[in-house]
Amino acid sequence: MAKNTYHFQKRLIFIFLIFLPCVLNAETIKLPLYGKGAFVQFSDLKTVLPELGTNLKKLTRVGSIHTPQGQMNFRVGSSFYTLDGKIHKIPKPVLIRDEHVYIPLDMVEAIFINLIAYDIKYKFKEDELLLLVPKEPLPKRSVNVKAIVIDAGHGGKDPGTSDGAGNQEKHISLAVSKYLYLYLRKYYPEIRVQMTRKADQFIELEERSRDANRVLGDTRDVIFLSLHCNASLSDKATGFEVYYLSQSPSTELARETALIENKFIGKHKLKDVEHIQSQMLSSVTQRRSKKLAEYVAKEYEKGLSPSIPSRGVKKADFSVLRGSLMPAVLVEMGYLTNPQESKILRDKNFQKKIARSIIKGIHEYASFKD
C-alpha cells in the first residue's frame, strides 16, 4: 500500500512540474461566451491578445484576422474561413450584432493554434472561455522526436469493429503497430520506441495515456500515435483519416467516431489522469499535433492511394489523445466494414506499407520548424 501511495504521489509531482512553469508565468482570464456558448466576442479576445489585428469591409462583409504569424479570412454570415490558402468549413458563421463581431469557437481555436506564436492554455466551458496567457512569452523550442509511443487500438475484451467475416480491428491495429515498432527500431535506433500493448490484451484508455506520459517524464520530445480501423453502417464508406485533439469536432461524423473510440473509458478513472483531463488544452501541443497529423496524412496518401483514399485531417475529442500531454494523433487506417478495404488492411504487405508511410510522416514532422 505504501509503495502504491509513493508511485501515485510521484506521478502527481511529475504532472505538477509540467504545468508549474506555465501557471507561475501566466494569468487566468475568463471571457464570456455568447449565443448559447457558441461564440466569443472579438473585442474581448483582442483585450487578451492585443497582437490580433482585424479588418472588415462593411460593404462586402469580408474580413480578416491577422498577426505576424499569418492571416485568416472570412465572410460574415458564411460558414467557412480561409487560412494558408485552404478553405475550412465550420458549423457556425461569423456574426455581427450591434457593431460587435462574434467569432465561432472553431475559429477561436484556429486563432490560438495558427496565429499565436506562444503557448496558450484554454478550455471552452458552457458559458465561458478559460485562458492561461503567459505574462512573458515562453522561448520557442525546436521540434525534435526522441521517443515515440505506439498505441495499438482496442485489444482483449474490446475487439473494436469487425468486417463481415469476423476479422477484428484489434488484430489489425496490433499487426501494423508491430511493423511500425520494428521499422523504427531498425532505421532510427537512437529513438526510444514503446508500445502500449504487444499482445491481445485489454488496456483502458487512461492506462495508455499514463504509459505515454511516463515516457514523457523521461524524455521531453515524445509523440504519440494511436492506430485504429474505421466503421460505417454503409459498406461503401472508404478512406483513411488522421485526427488530432480538439474540443470542437470537424464534423458530426468526427464526433460520432470519437464517441465510438471513447466507449471503453474505465469506470474507475486514475486520479492523475482525471487531473490531466481537467487541464486546459495547449495551443502549441495542438499546433504540433495538427502538423504531425498533416504530415502523416500526406505520406499515407502517397503510400496507399488509390487503394485507400484520403478523407483528410480532422479534429475530435478522443479520450486517449486528451490524456496524453505530448503531440498526439489517432489514425483511422481505413474502413474495415468496406470489403475491399478490409482485404487491404489484412494484407501483410499493405500493413508494411502503412507502417512505412507513417514513419515517413514522422520524419517530415521532425524536420519542420515550429
N, C-alpha and C positions, 0 to 999 in steps of 0.2 A: 504493500500500500504506500509506504514511504517512497519507494522507488518511482511509482507511478506519479505521485504528487510532485516529485522532483522534475520529471520529464515534462509534466503539464506546466509547471512554473517556468521551466526553461523555454518552452515554446512561447509562452506569453511574453517573456522578456525579449525574445527574438522579434516578435511581431511589434512590440512597443518600440524597439530600437529602429525598426524600419520606418515607422511613421513619425518618430520623435523629431528628426530634423525639420520635417515639413511643418509639424504642429508648432514647434517653437518659433519658426521663422514665418508664420502665416497668421492671418486674422480670419475669423469665421464671419461670414456675411450671409444674411438671409434676404432673398429677393422674393416678392410675391409673384405667384402665378395667376394668370387670368384665363378666362374662357374655360372654366372647369378644369384648371390645371394644365391647359394645352399650350399656353403662350407666355413669353417673357416680354415685358415692355423694353424696347431697345434703349431708351434713355436710362432706365435702371441699370441695364448691363453696361452701358458706357461709363456710368459713375464708378463702377468697379474696375473696368478695363478701359482706361482713358485712351489707350493707343488705337482703339477701334474708330475708324473713320466711316462715314456714310455719305451717300449721295442719292437723292431721289428726285427724278423728274416728274413733276406733278401731272404734266400733260400726257405723257406716255405711261406713267405709273411704273416705270422701270427704275430699279435702284441697285445699289451695290454696297457691300460692307467690305472694308479693306484694312490691312495692316501691312507693315513691311514684309510679312511672310507670304502674302498673297491676297487674292480678291475673290469674293463671292458675289454673283449677280442674281437678281431675282425680279419678278414682276408681281406687283401687288394683286392678290386675288388668284394667282396661278400656283398650282401645287408642284412646283419644281424650282430648282436653283441650279446654277452652273458654277463649277469650281474646277480649275486646272483643265479647262476645255471639255469637261464632261458634264452631262446633264444628270441631275439626281432628282428622282421623284420623291415626294414627301406626302404624308397623309393629309396635312393641312397647309393652307397657303399663308403667306404673309398678309397681314391685315392692317388697315389704318382706321382708327377711331379717335375722333376729337383731336386730330393732328398728331396723335401718337402712333408710332409704328410698333406692331406686335409681331414678334418672331416665334414661329412654332419650335417645339423642343428639339426636333430633328436638326434644324438649322443652328440652334444654340449649341448643341453638341458638336456639330461640324465646325463651328467657330472655335470652340475650345481645342479641338483636335488639330485643325489645319491652319488657323490664323494666329494662334498664340504660341510664341516660341518657348515659354517656360511652362513648368508643370502646374496645372490647376487641379485640385481635387473637388469633385462635385457630386451631388446626388439630387435627383428630382423626387420630391415628395408630393403628397396630394395637392397641397395649396402653396408650396414654396420651393424655391431652389436654394439648397445649401451649398456654399462655396468656401473653400480654403484657398485664399490667394496669398502667395508669398509676399512678404514686405520687401524683400530684395530678391530678384530673380535668381534662381539657382544656376550655377555654371552648367553649360552643356557637357554631355558625356558622349564619347564616340560609341557607335553601335558595335558591339562585339558579341560573339557567341562562344562561350567557353563550356557550356553544358546544355544538353538537350534532354528533355523528359518526353518520352513517347507513351501515349496513353491509348491502349487498345480498348475501344469502347465495349461496354457490356461484359459478359462473362458469367460462368456458373449458372445460378438460377435465373439470371437475366439474359435471355438469348438475343435480345434486340429484335429486329424484324427478320423475316424469312421469305424465301420465294415459294412458288407453288409446289416444289419438290421437297420442301422442308429444310433447305440449306440455310443455315442461320448466320446472322450478322456477326455474332461474337467470334466465330471461327475465322471469318474473312478478315475482320479487323485485326485479329491476333496474327494471322499469317502475314499480312502486309507490314505490321509493326515489327515482326521478326526480321523480315528482309531489310527494312529501314534501319534497324539496330545493327545488323551485320555489315551493311554497306557503310554506315557511319563509322563503325569501328575500324573498317578496312581503310577507308580513304581519309578519315580525319582522326587518327589515333590520339591526337593532342586534346580532343574534345571529350569531356565526360558525357557518357550516354547512359540513361537509365530508363527502364520500362516500369510502368505502374503494375503490370501483370505479365508474366511469362508463360502462364498456363490457363486452362479453362477454369478460372476461379472468380467468384463474385467479390467485387470490391466496391464499397459505397463511394458515391461521388466525392464526398467530403474527404475520404481517405486518399483519393487520388490527388486532390488539391494539397493535402497535407504532405504527401510524398514529394510533390513538386516544390513546395515551399521549404522543405528540409534541404533540398539541393540548393535552393536559393540562399539558404543560410551559410552554405559552404562556398558557393561560387556566385558572385553577383550577376554575371552576364548569362542568364538562363532563358531559354524559350521552351514553350510547352505546346505539344501537338497532340490533339485527340482525334482518332480515326474512327469513322462510322460509315454505315451504308444507309441510304435514304429509303423511304417507303411512301407509297401512294395508293389510294383506292383504285386509281386507274393504272392498268399495266402498260399504258403508253407513256407515262411520265418518264423522262430521261434526263441525264446530265449530272454533273458534279457541282458542288457549292463549297465555298470556303467562308467560314464565319469568324467574326471577331465579336467581342463582348460589347453590348450596349443595352441601356435601359429601354430604348425605343427601337423595336424590330423594324427591319427594312419593309417587310410586307406582313400581311396576315398569315401567309403560309410560313414565313420565317418564325413567327410567334408560335404557330402550331408545332413546327419542328422542334423548337426549344422545349415546349411543354412535353413532347414525347420523350426527348432525351433526358429531361429532368425528373421523370416519373419514379426513379429509384433513389430519391433523396432519403437518407436514413431517418428513421423515426427518432433516434436519439442522436442529435447532432453533436459533434465535438464542440466544446465551448470555444476553443481557439478559432475554429473555422467559422462559427457563428460571429465571432468578433471580426474576422476578416470580412465576412459578407456584409456586415453592418457598416463597413468603411465606405467612403466616397470613391468613385471611380477616378483614376489618374489619367489626365489628358495625354501625358507623354507615353504611358504604357499603352493606352488605347491607340495613339498615333502609330506606335511601333507595331502593335498587333495588326492594325489595318494595313500597314506596309508589308508585314510578313504575309498576311493573307493575300495581298495583291501579287506578290512575287511567286508564292506557291501556286496560286490560280493560273498565273501566266505560264509557268513551266509545266504545270499539269496539262493545260490545254495543248501545249506544244507536243508533249509526250503521248497523250491519249486521244486527242481529237483526230479524226471524226468519230472514233469508236465510242467515246463518251464525250458529248458536247459540254461546253461550259454554260452554267447558269449564273456565273458571276460571283463577285464578293458580296456578302451580305452581313448584317449585324442582327444579333438577338441576345436574349438574356439566358445563356446556358449556365447552369449551376457550376459545372466543372471548370468553366472559364472564370466565373465570378470569384471562386475561391482561390484562384491562382494569382499570385502577386507579380507575375512577370508577363512579358509579351506572350500571348497565347492565342491559338486558332483551333477551330474544330473543322475537320474536313469530312464532308459527306461525299464519299468517293464515287457514288453512283447509286442508281435505283435498283435495289435487289428485287423489287416487285416487277421490274421490267425483264421479261425472259431473256432478251438479247444482252442486256447489261449484266444480269445475274451470271450468265455464262462467262462474260469477260472478267467480272470481279472474282470468279472462282478459278480462273486460269492462272497458273503459277507464273507464266511468262508476263502476263499483264500485271500481276501483283508486283513483280520485279520492276516493271516499267513505272508503276505508280510510286514505288519507293524511290527510284532514281529521279523521277520528276520532282518529288518533294524535296529531295536533297539539293537539286539544282536551285529550287526556290529559296531554300535556306542560305545557300551560297550567295545568291543575289542580294538577299536581305542583309547578310553580314557585310556586304560591300557598300551598302548605301550610307550616305551621310545624313545624319539627323539634323 
